[in-house]
Amino acid sequence: MKRKWGLTAVIAAVVSIAVMGCQGKQAGADSTTANLETSQSQEQSEVNGGSSKTLTVAIWDKNQEPGLTKIMEDFTKETGIQTQIEVTPWEQYWTMLEAGATGGSLPDVFWMHSNEIARYSEYEMLMDLTDRIKASDKLDMDKFPKDIVNIYNWQGTKQYAVPKDIDTIALWYNKTMFDEAGISYPDKDWTWDDFAEAAKKLTKPDGSQYGFAQKPTNDQAGWCNIVYDMGGYVISEDKKSSGFSQEGTIKGLTFLTDLMKEGYAPPYEVVAENSEEALFEAGKVGMITQGSWTLSELCNNDYVKANCDLAVLPKDAKSGRRASIYNGLGWAASANTDMPEEAWKLIEYMGSKEVQKKQSDLGIVISAYEGTTENWIKAYPDFNLQAYLDMMDDLVIRPYSKSTVAWTNMIHEKLIDAWNGTKPVKEVCQEIDQEMNAMLQEE
């Protein structure tokens, strides 16, 4: 039985920020030229077997837009199908999709995330790609990481998205600050104890410079990695219980908050108002841990280009573990799109080996398809991008379940008390454990 889309009332309207064609009023020859170009474009589309309509493609990362635009221009040349990328920042993206879902007007093709796939699958808002994938001669799902394929597979029967990319976590550091403090640059032998010692030496007493920065909301790229290195976990493999009662989880979070208590990181009030990247780009902190999806922003920042580089994450001194939490987005389509064949052709195209390789070659992200990442490190030759690829030696899929958003938001909120020292880490973890287990029992 089909279920209705049970969502809360939507308070934000969908605003398209990518506009096709010329804006404003034009007269005479300009108008004639525009009409002629439109007519020629439609004729060419029909010759190529495409549609005169335009696929709306929704994403949330403006840094990826230029590269994806190049790829989709090639798609249009090959198929005649027009595309229009619409960028909505992450904070508004899911409100936009929720508005489209409740109003029956989702974008034709859009990014899907492990946080949200369950409810969009459960309420049948996504196009079922299963049979199309089986019939495709361009897609080989066995070439994608199994963990990511499984994220977008609903109850083992329906595939609702094709993997787009994978991401890993690395340590960014300020070479200039390290030089001034007389500290050797991080390398594969670095432990979290070395990280702590460097954070201490990089911090200036006057508060003008801190050793590192990390937000409680930065789970995948931040504290999660330390938790798993130190023997803890966020959610059990069967997704039935929380890991916040685990000794390793408490140990990892205590490690971080102890450094904060010592003043080696900016106060919570500062990180609440500023991203780690912004503080790093402003030369206020010496180290941050960040995901490969931030590559375009960091590598194109003038200050970062002049002063910074990256390395693999530190490892746990006792276990020797150096884990990276990883994830991957998926290309999905609306179940109600009036261009289902065109939407499928775009998803199939974006998941092909040729285009996955092109995505890496352009330095957009690390592509998910096996054997397509070789040239990714050449996109920004002045940086040690190999660090992100080296982090693939020990990958842990980003914790998720059916109610990911609910318990993730709860965790982020409660960790504030640990970050600012209002409550002991163990007490905060006990509270999280109790509430998260209750949420998981309801799934």
N, C-alpha and C positions, 0 to 999 in steps of 0.2 A: 504494500500500500504506500502510495506517495504521501509524504508529509509536507505540510505547509512550512514556509520559511519563518520559523519562530524567532524573530529578532526584536530588539527594543526599538523604540522610535528613533528616527534619524534626525539629527539636528544640523547636519551640514549638507549643502547641495553640491552636486558634481560640477566642477568648473574645468573646462577644457583649456589647457594652456598651450596646446599646439594648434595653430590655425593654418589651414590650407589656403593657398592662393593669395591674391593681393588684398590688402585692407584699405578701407576708405573708398571714396568715390573717385572714379577715373572716367575721363571723357574721351570721345573721339577714337584716335588710333590705339590708345592703350587698352580701351575696352574691347575693341575689335580683335586686337592681338591676343588678349586673354581668352576670349571666346574661341578663337581659332586653335590656341594651344590646348584648351580643354577638349575640343572636338577631336583633335589629332590624338590626344592621350587616350580617349575612350575608344577610338578606332583601333589603335595599337593594342589596347587591352583585349579587345574582341578578337583580333588576329592571333594573339598569344593564348587564347582560351581563357582569359581572365574575366574579371567583372569590371563594369564601369563604376561600381560602388567602391568605397574605401573602408578597409579594415581598421578599426580603432585598436590600438595596442597600448595597454596601460602598464607603466613601470613606476618605480619610486626613486630611482637613483639618477640624478641629472648627470653625474660623471660618466655614466655608461651610455647616455643618449647619443653622443657623436659617433661612437663606434657602431652602435646598433643601427643608427641611421644609414651608415655606409652599407652594412650588411643587407638592410631591407631595401635599399636602392637596387642592389644586385638582385634581390628577390623579385622586385617589380620588373626589372629588365628581362628576367628569365621567364616569369609567369604572366606578366601584364597585370598583376593584382596590386592595387595601390594600398599603401599603409600610412597610417598617421599615428606617430608616437605621442602619447600624452603622459607627462611626468607629474605625479602627485607625490609630495614628500611623504615619507613613511608615517609620520604622525597623523596625516589625513587620509592616507591611501585606503586603509581598511574601512574608514567611515564612508569614503567614496564608493567602495565596492558594496558595502552594506546598503547604501542608498540605491545602488543599481540593482541589487538583489531584491530588495523589497518593492522596487518600482518596476521590475521586469526589464531593466535596461542596462545590464552589465556590459562592459566593453567586450568586443568580440574576442580578443586574445589578451591575456594578462599574466603577470607573474603570480605564482602561488607559493606559499611559505608553509613550513611544517607547523607553525603555530596555528594556522587557520584551516588547513586542508580538511580536518575532520568534520567541522560543521558545514563546510561547503559541499562536501561529499555526502554527508548524511541527509541534507535537504535537497540533493539532486540539482544543484545549481550549475554543475560543470558538465561539459560534454564528455560522454564516455568514449575514450579513445581506444579501448581494448581491441575491437575488431579491425579498426583502421591500422593499428600498429602491427597486428599479425599479418595484414595484407601488404604492408609496406616493403618495398625493396630498397629503401633509403635508410631505414632505422634498424639498429641492432641493439635492443635493450640490454643484452648481455655485456655490452661494452661500457655500460654505465655502472657506477658503484651500486651494489645491491641495496645498501642501506638507503640510498637516496631514491632509487626506484620504488622501494617498499613504502617510503613516506607517502607517496602519491598513489598508492594502490589501496583501494578501499575493500577491506575485509577479504582480501585475496581473490577478488572476482573482477573488479573494475579498475582500470588504469585511468586516472583523471588528469595526469600531467606527464610531460616528457622532461627529464632532467635538463637543466640549463647550464649549471656550473657546479663547482665545489669551492669551498673556501677553507683556509687554514689560518692559524694564528701565529704571529711572530713578534719579536721584541724590537721596537724602534728605540734608538738611543741617539743622544746628542754628542757627536764626536768632539766638538769644541769644548763642551762642559767636561767630558771625560779627560781630555788633554789638560785642561786647567786644573783639574783635581788630581792629576797624576794616576788615573785609573786605566788599566788595560781594557781594550774593547771587549765586549761579550763575545764568547765563542762557544763551540759545542761542549766544552768542559765546564761551562758555568753552571752553578747550582743556584737554587733559590736563596741559599745562604750568601752566595756571592752577590746576588741581586740586592739583598738586604744591606750588605756592607757598602755597596756602591750607592744605594739610596741615601745612606747616612752621610757619606762623603760629599755627595752632590748637593746636599741641602745647605743653604746659607742661613745663618741665625737671624738675619734681618727679614726673612720671609720673602725675599725677592726671587728665590729659586728653590725648588723642591726636587727631591730625588725621583719621584714618580707621581702619577695620578691614576686613580681608578674610581669609577662610579659603581654604586650598588646595582644599577641597571645594566652594567656591562657584564653580562653573564658569559656568553659564548666566547668573547674575546678577552675576558678578564678573569674573574675569580674562579670560574668553573675549571679552568685548566689546572690551577694550583690544587683545587680540591681533588681532582682525579689523580694528579701526580702523588699526592700524599695519602692515597688509599681510600678516599671517599667517593661518593657519587651523589647525584641529584635525585634520580629515580631508578628503581630496580629494573632489571632487564624485562621482566614481565609486565612492567608499568602498573603494578598494583600497590607499590609502597614507596614512601619517601626515603631518601637517604640522609636526611638531616640529623638523624640520631647516630649516624656512623662516626666513629672516632676520627677517621680521616677527613671527613667533611668539616667537623668542628676544628680540627687541627689546621686545615688549609685556610679557613676564614679567620682563625685566631692569628695566624701568621701575618695576614694582611692588616688586620685591625691593630695589631701590636705596633707595626711600622707607622700607622697613622697616629697612634697615641704618642709616639716619639716625635711626631711633627715632621716626618720625612715625606709626607704627602700634604697637599692643600686641604684645609678644613672642608667638611662636607658642604658647607654653605657655598664654597667656591665651585666645587665640582657639580653641585646641583644646578648652577647657572651657566656652566661652561663645559663643553665637551673636552675629553682628553686630547683629541686632535687639536682643538683650538689652543689649549694651554701649551701643547708641544710646539705648535707652529709659532707661538708667540715667544718661545724661548723661556717659558716659566717652569718647565719640568724637564728632567733629564731623560726619563724613560716612560714609555707607555707600551702596553701590549695591545695589538690591534689586528683586525682581520684583513685578509687580502682584498676584500671588497673596497677598502679605503685607499687602495693603491693610487688611483688617479688623483685624488685630492692631495695626498701627502707628497707624491713624487713631483707634482707640478707646483708645489708651494716654494717660493723663492728662498725662504729661510731654511726650509728643510733641505732643499737641494744644496745649499751652501754649507750646512752644518751637520747633517744627520745621515744615518744609515740604519740597517736592520740586521738582525741575527736570529738564529733559532731561539725558542724559549729556553729559559733555564730548566734544569732537571732537578728532581728530588735527590738530595745527597744520600739518603738511606736506600731507597729503592732503585734509584737510577732512572726512574720513569720520566719521560718527556712527552706527555700527551698533548694533542691538539684537538679541541672540540671542533668538529666540522659540520657543515650543513650544505645544502644545495637547493637552489630555487628550481621551480618547475614552470614550464610553459603550459598554461591551461586555456581553455576556451569556454565561453558561456554556453550553457545547454540551450539557451533560447536565441542564439545569434541567428540572424536571417542570412548569414553567409557561412554556413557550416563547412562547405567544401573548401572555400577559400581560407577559412580559419585553420582547418586541418592542414592544408598545404603549407601554410606558414609555420605551424608547429613542427611538421615533418621536416621542413627545410632547416629550421633552427636546430633540430636534433641530429642532422646528418653529420657524418664525420668531416666532410669538407667545410661546412660552416662552423662546426665546433672548433676546428683548427684555425679558421679565420678569426674567430672570436678571441682565441689565445694570441694569435699573431698580432692583433691590434692592441693587445694589452688591456682588454676590457675587463676580463676576469679569468680565473683558471677554469677552463672548460671541463665538463664532466666526462666527455668521451675519452676512453682509453687511448693513449698515444697521441694526444693532440696538444700537449702542453709544452713541447720542446722549445718553441720560440717565444713563449710567454715571458721568459726571463730577459729577452732581448728588447722588450718594449721600453724599458727604462734602464739602459746599460750602466748608468752611474750608481745604481743601487744594487745591493746583494739580494735580488729577488729569489735566488736559489734557496734562501732560508725558508720561504713559504713552501716550496716543494719538498725540502728536507723534512718538514714537519709532517709529511704524509706517512712517515715510518710508524707512527702510533696514533691512529685516528679513533676518536670517540664521537659517534653521531650525537648531534645536539639533542639534549633531553626533550622529549615530547610525549604527549598522550592526547586523548580526546579533549581534555580540558586544559591544555597547555596555557592558554592566555590567562585563565582565572588564577591558576596557582603560580604562574610566573609573576603576575602583577602583585600577588600577595607577598611573594618572596622579596621582590624589590622593595616593597613598602616596609616590610619588617626589618630588612637589612639596614635601613637608615639608622635604627637604634644601635646597631653594632658599629656602623661606620662613625657615628658621632660620639660613641662611648656612653650612651644613655643606659644601655643594658649590656650585661656580659654576653659574649658570643654564644656560650652554651645555652643560656636562657632563651636567646633569640632563636637558636636552632630548634629547641624544644617546642617553641610556639609554632614555628614553621612546620615542623614534623607533624604536629597534631592536626593543624588545619589542612595541610596538603593530603594527608592520609584520608581525611574526611571527604575531600574533593574527589580523590581517586576512587573511593568506595561508591560514589554516586555515578561513576561513569558506566 
